[in-house]
Amino acid sequence: MQKRTINLDKFKIKTHEGTNIKKVIAVMSGKGGVGKSSVSSLIASSLNKKGYKVALFDADITGPSIAQAFGINEPVRGTKEGLMYPAETDLGIKIMSVNMILKEKTDPVVWRSSIVTQVIKQFYTDVDWGDIDYMVVDMPPGTADVPLTVFQSLPIDGVVAVATPQGLVEMVVEKSLKMAKMMGKNLIGIVENMSYFECPDCGSRHEIFGKSNIEEVASKYNLDTLVKLPIDPSISEKIDQGRAEDINIDQLDPIITKIEEL
């Protein structure tokens, strides 16, 4: 049976003339609640610490959390011509999130998908991102209209899928992987978040959510890069405090290496 892919060239949008983005990495999940935004933040921070110029685009419009993870509280700056400027973290990661244009960060985004997709496009085309080595896109969850817009409109160079060790999530992450393949995207690897808990006293590992079958999923899609991240309360605490850049996590090194090899 012939594999089906979708030609996206006619949907591509262009950045502002002062912007040069070399590679775009999408971090996606089939469903919410698996730590996709945390993984996006950690990938962006890891690339930044290696000396790359990094941007982090929060495309999860209805569930934005990237600005909070990096302690960004100021509103977006713009010009009368409509050009916007991203915020910058302490270490220089450029960030754009819908929370930066809301009056209150707790205000819900009660928009129809047509408006959400238009905002996503504007965050890419009407923002002066400058010279960027890697743009990490925190994708909206699922495989419907909004994530489809991201895949169609942005020149995605690689996809990282995020899951947790539960059968339901593993089934749903396959939907994400199949979507990426249908769109002709390069699969970088899978990050299984909250994979296990390591006892700080005895060092033993405990599979809190049960035994994982993510290796079978990776093998099915010929993915040789599979990262398992532990349950670590200190990571959640730092992200809640807006200190994502203070987190050093070498378990992601295989994913970072694959991104550098693109």
N, C-alpha and C positions, 0 to 999 in steps of 0.2 A: 504494500500500500504506500503510495507516495505521500511524503510528509508535506503538511500544509504550512506555508508561511505567508505573512502579510507584507506587501510592499508599502513602506511608510514614507517614501521620499516625498510624495506630494503633500504630506501633512506637516513636514518639518517647518519650524519657525526659526527666525534668526535673532541673535542677541543684538543689543545696542552696539553701535559701531566702535565704541571704545572698549568693548569687552572681548577677551580672548580666552576661551575655555578649552583646554586641551583634551581632557577626558571627563566623562560623566558616568558616575557609578550610582546605580539605583539599588536601594536597600528595601526589599519588599517582603510582605508576608501575606498569607491567604486570609488571615483574620487578625483582629486587634488583640492586645493584651499579651503578646509574646515578647515584648521588649525590643521591638523594631527601632524605635526612636533612640533607645539607649545604645543599641548596637551602632546605629548611624553616627551618634555622637562620639563613640569610642573609635570608630574607623576614621572619622574626620580628625580627631585629636591625635591619633597615632600617625597619620600621614603628615600632619602639621609638625609634629615633633621630629620627623625625619627631614625637615627642611623644605617641604613642598608648600606652595601657595595653595591654600585650601578654602573652598566655599562649602557651606552647608545650607541646602535649600529645603526648607520644611514644606513639602508638598502635601502633607496631611492637614488639609485646610480646616476640616471640622474637628480635628483632635490635635491641635498644635501643642508641642511641648519642647521644641528645640531651644527657643529663646530662654525659657526658664532653666533648662539644663545648664546653660552657660551664663546665667545671671544677667541676661540682657533685659533691661526694664524700660529703656528709652524708646519713644516712638520712632518710626521710620522717618528719615529726612528725605525731602524731595525738592524739585525745582518747579517753577511755574509752567514749564513745558511738559511736566508729567514724568520726568526722569526721577527714579528713586535711588537712594544709596543704601547699601546694606550696613548693618551694624558690624562692629569688629569686637572679637573677644580680646582678653588680655594678651593672648599669644598670637593674635592676628588672623584667626579664622573669620571669614566673612559670612554673615548669617542673614537670612531673610525668612520671616515667619509672619503669618497672618495676625498673630497676637500683637505684632508691632504696629498694626494699623487699627486695632480695636481700642475703644475708649477705656474699657476695663478688660483685663486679661481673662476674667471669668465670664465675659459676655459670650453667649452661644453664637455659633455661626449658623444661622437659620436661613440658608440660601439654597436655591435649587441648583441642581448639578450643572446647568448651563452657566450660571454665574461662577460657581466654584472652578469649573474648567477654564473660564476666561481669566480669573484671577491667577491661576497657575501659569497660564501663558504670559500674563503681564509680569509676573515675578521673574520670568526668564528673559523676556524681551525688553522690558522697561526699567531694568535695574542696571546700574553701572557697576558690574562685577569686577571690572579691571582685568588684570592678567592672572589667570587661575590655572594651576597644574591639574588639580582634581576637584570637581564639584561632586559632592555626595548628596544624593536626593533621598530624603526620608519620604518614601512613597505612602500614599493612602492605602489602607488595607483592602484586600479583596481583589477581584478581577473584572470589575464592571466599568462603568462609564468614566469615572475620574482617573483611576490608574491607567485605563486605556488611553486617555488623553495624554498622560505623561509619556507613555511608550511611543505614541504616534508623533508627538510634537517635539520632544527633546532627543538629541542624538546620543542615546544611551550606549555606552561602550561595554558595559558589563553589569551583571546583576548578582547581588548577594541575597540569598533567601534566609529568612529567620524563622525558626520554629521552636517549640518546646517539646519535651519527651512525653507526648500523649498521642494515642492513636488517632484521635479526631484531628489534632493539629497536623500530624504527619500526613493525613489524608488531604487536608486543606492546603498544605504547603506544596503538595504535588500539583494542585491546580495552578499555583503561582509559577512553578517550574514549567508546566505545560504552556502557560500563557507566554512566558518569556521565550520559549522555543518557537511558538507560533509566530511571534513578532520578530523572529530572526535574531534574538539577542544572545550574547555570549554569557554563559553561566559560569560565574567565578567560583562559587562554593556555597555551602550551607553553614550557618551558625545555629547550633542548638543551644538556646539560652536556658538558664535554670536547669541544666542537665543533671546536676548532682549537688549534694552538700557535703563538704569535707569538714569533719569534726575538728575543731581547733584544739581539742585536748588529746585525742588519740590518733588523729590523722586518717581515720577510716572514712570511706566514701559511702554515702547513702543516696539511693535513687528515690527521692521524695515523691516524684510523680510516676514512679513505676519504671519498668525496663523500657529502654528506647529501641525503636526499630529504624532509626534515622539512617543507619549504615546501609540498609536495604534500599532506602529511597535514593541515597547518593549513588549507589551502585547502578540502580536502574537508569539513572540519567548520566552515567559515566563521569561522575564528579569525584575527583581524587582529593578535593580539599573540603574537609569536614572539621569544624571547630566546635568543641563542647565547652561552654562557659559554665562555671559553677554558680550556685546561689551564694551571693556574697552581699550581706547587708551593708557593708561599707560602701559598695558601689552605688546602691540605691540612695544611701544617705548623702553622698557627695553630689549626685545628680539633683536630688531634691533641694540641696543647698546652692545650686547653680555653680558647682565646682567640677564640672565634667572634665575640664582640662587637668585637674589634679590626679586623675585616675591613670595609672600605668598598668596595662594588662598585656602580658606577652603571649597569652593564648591566641590572640588574634593575628600573630605574626604570619602564619601561613596565608591568611586572607590578604594581608597587606602585601606580601610578596607577589601573590597572583595579580593584584591590582597594578603593582609596579611593572609587571611583565607584559601588560596589555600593549 
